[in-house]
């Protein structure tokens, strides 16, 4: 199961929940390249199984 990350921008309303470290890094890099904004990616805890 891929880890989940919350990718957020400190300068605008950009916010995404992304699965996978590589994908989160790519999304953050693309946003930073397009806008010049600083982006933070925080690892989220695993989702709880619903029974």
Helices and strands as residue ranges (DSSP letters): E 4-9, E 15-19, H 21-35, E 39-44
